[in-house]
Amino acid sequence: MYVIPVPDSQDLSCACRDWRAHWRRFAPVPHPMVLPSEACSTLGCPGGFSRGVHVRKVGMPSAEDLNLYIIPLCDDCWQASRDHPFRVKATTGFAPADLRTTCRK
């Protein structure tokens, strides 16, 4: 799957303290005994989770998903992917970024 970063989203704030905490709180858990991965979501990157980044899913075979999500990225991948779509790991947990349905509910 491909995603594209949402420009000008770094200044958005969240009731969770920061977007890393938001992702940890709202990323889907694949199994009740498994926590979401704390690794960078970029396909092929072994880096760790240093920031929660706003993205949109692109290239969907069906209707385009226009929702905003938070995914974990390392600083290097965030800098490299700020202006273009990139591929994420199949195991990426997409936390909804809509505050009305998450931390400000």
MOWO-V616725 format. One record per residue. N is the residue number from 0. SS is DSSP state (~ for helix, > for strand, _ for the rest). PSI is psi in whole degrees, -180 to 180 (none if undefined). OMEGA is omega in radians with two decimals (999 if undefined). Layout:
<<N | SS | PSI | OMEGA> <N | SS | PSI | OMEGA>>
This chain:
<<0 | _ | 146 | 3.09> <1 | > | 148 | 3.06> <2 | > | 163 | 3.04> <3 | > | 134 | 3.11> <4 | > | 148 | 3.12> <5 | _ | 117 | -3.12> <6 | _ | 152 | 3.07> <7 | _ | 32 | 3.13> <8 | _ | -4 | -3.11> <9 | _ | -27 | -3.09> <10 | _ | -4 | 3.09> <11 | _ | 144 | -3.13> <12 | _ | 165 | -3.00> <13 | _ | 148 | 3.13> <14 | _ | -8 | -3.13> <15 | _ | -1 | -3.10> <16 | _ | -51 | 3.07> <17 | _ | 173 | -3.05> <18 | ~ | -22 | 3.02> <19 | ~ | -47 | 3.13> <20 | ~ | -38 | 3.11> <21 | ~ | -47 | 3.13> <22 | ~ | -45 | -3.14> <23 | ~ | -35 | -3.10> <24 | ~ | -35 | -2.98> <25 | ~ | -2 | 3.09> <26 | _ | 139 | 3.14> <27 | _ | 140 | 3.11> <28 | _ | 121 | -3.06> <29 | _ | -27 | -3.13> <30 | > | 144 | -3.08> <31 | _ | -24 | -3.10> <32 | _ | 5 | -3.08> <33 | > | 129 | 3.06> <34 | _ | 152 | 3.06> <35 | _ | 148 | -3.11> <36 | _ | 140 | 3.10> <37 | _ | 18 | -3.13> <38 | > | 163 | 3.04> <39 | _ | 142 | -3.09> <40 | _ | -14 | -3.09> <41 | > | 129 | -3.14> <42 | _ | 126 | 3.11> <43 | _ | -4 | -3.13> <44 | _ | 128 | 3.10> <45 | _ | 4 | -3.06> <46 | _ | 167 | 3.13> <47 | > | 174 | -3.10> <48 | _ | 108 | 3.13> <49 | _ | -15 | 3.11> <50 | > | 147 | 3.02> <51 | > | 128 | -3.01> <52 | > | 136 | 3.06> <53 | > | 129 | 3.10> <54 | > | 165 | 2.94> <55 | > | 145 | 3.05> <56 | > | 140 | 3.11> <57 | > | 160 | 3.08> <58 | _ | 28 | 3.13> <59 | _ | 141 | 3.13> <60 | _ | -30 | 3.11> <61 | _ | -149 | -3.11> <62 | _ | 143 | 3.14> <63 | _ | 133 | 3.09> <64 | _ | 109 | -3.08> <65 | _ | 6 | 3.12> <66 | _ | 153 | 3.04> <67 | _ | 142 | 3.12> <68 | > | 160 | 3.00> <69 | > | 131 | 3.03> <70 | > | 157 | 3.11> <71 | > | 135 | 3.05> <72 | > | 156 | 2.98> <73 | _ | 165 | -3.11> <74 | ~ | -40 | -3.12> <75 | ~ | -45 | -3.14> <76 | ~ | -34 | 3.09> <77 | ~ | -45 | 3.12> <78 | ~ | -41 | -3.08> <79 | ~ | -26 | -3.00> <80 | _ | 14 | -3.01> <81 | _ | -21 | -3.04> <82 | _ | 5 | -3.09> <83 | _ | 159 | 3.12> <84 | _ | 151 | 3.06> <85 | > | 161 | -3.08> <86 | > | 137 | 3.13> <87 | > | 159 | 3.12> <88 | _ | 149 | 3.14> <89 | _ | -23 | -3.11> <90 | _ | 6 | -3.11> <91 | _ | 131 | 3.05> <92 | _ | 120 | -3.13> <93 | _ | 110 | 3.10> <94 | > | 130 | 3.10> <95 | > | 136 | 3.14> <96 | _ | -3 | 3.13> <97 | _ | 107 | -3.05> <98 | ~ | -24 | 3.13> <99 | ~ | -24 | -3.13> <100 | ~ | 2 | -3.12> <101 | _ | -105 | -2.97> <102 | _ | -12 | 3.08> <103 | _ | 20 | -3.10> <104 | _ | none | 999>>
